[in-house]
Amino acid sequence: MSIYQRTPAAPLSEHVARLWYYRDYFPDHDLQFVLPDGSFELIINLEGRPRRLFDCNDSKQYQLFHHAWISGAHKEYLVIDALPGSTMIGAHFKPAGAAAILGLPADEVTDQVVELEAIFGNAAWEWRDRLMAAPTPTAKLTLLEHLLLGRLAQHRCDAEGRQKVNWALTRFLREPQIQSISAVTRELGVSHKQFICQFRREVGLTPKLFCRVRRFQQVLAQIHSRKSVVWADVAYSCGYFDQAHFINDFIGFAGVNPSAYLRQQLEGDPNFIRATS
């Protein structure tokens, strides 16, 4: 498999963490779990086969996605197929980064995967055709950056509200396990209800749920930074005060327990694990 990534330039970098493109992916498994991280993903399929998104509770039930789609912020894992020879391009948004480009509140896509055509109209087809025609990986990523910049220029956002959400996000991302929503709203000088509504519009999740997801991400970062994993130490350092709470949270977000995660994780991205039969 060939993988290419790029950090976009400003002002797109305020919204998008990275652009990515891969081709000729040949996995050693049929299904994989995608774990939540509190952000959105844009995916454009550059070959003809549709992709399947499975019901987490019934592997016989699935949705088909053909050309391009947006995956909103989720509170639990997704189950997708892993097709040999896949070629795709996309953008991984920063938390609160997608709304300004999509042109709609982020919470309208929460816990959903939506065909891009439903949001962009016929422009989604044009994007895909142009990206398929671009001759090199660099050209494809440059074009995708240009297309996203065009969308960003079309939509105005609530600058003051977004500034407050971004300030809170900085706090939540740094230390998700110790943040008090009430303390944050007092510092911002807004009501609790007003802050939650604004946060959901920009991020897609409530502040409390976002912090839980980011604490889970902190757990994954701890796992991948240690040579050996002692689960009690990981749980304590990430703010869990009992093992049962830690394990329940982990299973809810990952679909597997911590030990199974270590066996099934994929190299290169802690948010992808092999699904076992």
HELIX and SHEET records of a PDB file:
HELIX    1   1 LEU A   12  GLU A   14  5                                   3    
HELIX    2   2 ALA A   99  LEU A  102  1                                   4    
HELIX    3   3 ALA A  106  GLU A  108  5                                   3    
HELIX    4   4 GLU A  117  PHE A  120  1                                   4    
HELIX    5   5 ALA A  123  ALA A  133  1                                  11    
HELIX    6   6 PRO A  137  GLN A  154  1                                  18    
HELIX    7   7 ALA A  159  ARG A  174  1                                  16    
HELIX    8   8 ILE A  181  LEU A  188  1                                   8    
HELIX    9   9 HIS A  192  VAL A  203  1                                  12    
HELIX   10  10 PRO A  207  SER A  225  1                                  19    
HELIX   11  11 TRP A  231  SER A  237  1                                   7    
HELIX   12  12 GLN A  243  ALA A  254  1                                  12    
HELIX   13  13 PRO A  258  GLN A  264  1                                   7    
SHEET    1   A 6 SER A   2  ARG A   6  0                                        
SHEET    2   A 6 VAL A  16  TYR A  25 -1                                        
SHEET    3   A 6 SER A  86  PHE A  93 -1                                        
SHEET    4   A 6 GLU A  41  ASN A  45 -1                                        
SHEET    5   A 6 ALA A  68  SER A  71 -1                                        
SHEET    6   A 6 VAL A 113  GLU A 115 -1                                        
SHEET    1   B 5 ASP A  58  PHE A  65  0                                        
SHEET    2   B 5 ARG A  51  ASP A  55 -1                                        
SHEET    3   B 5 LEU A  78  ASP A  81 -1                                        
SHEET    4   B 5 LEU A  31  VAL A  34 -1                                        
SHEET    5   B 5 PHE A 272  ARG A 274 -1                                        
END                                                                             
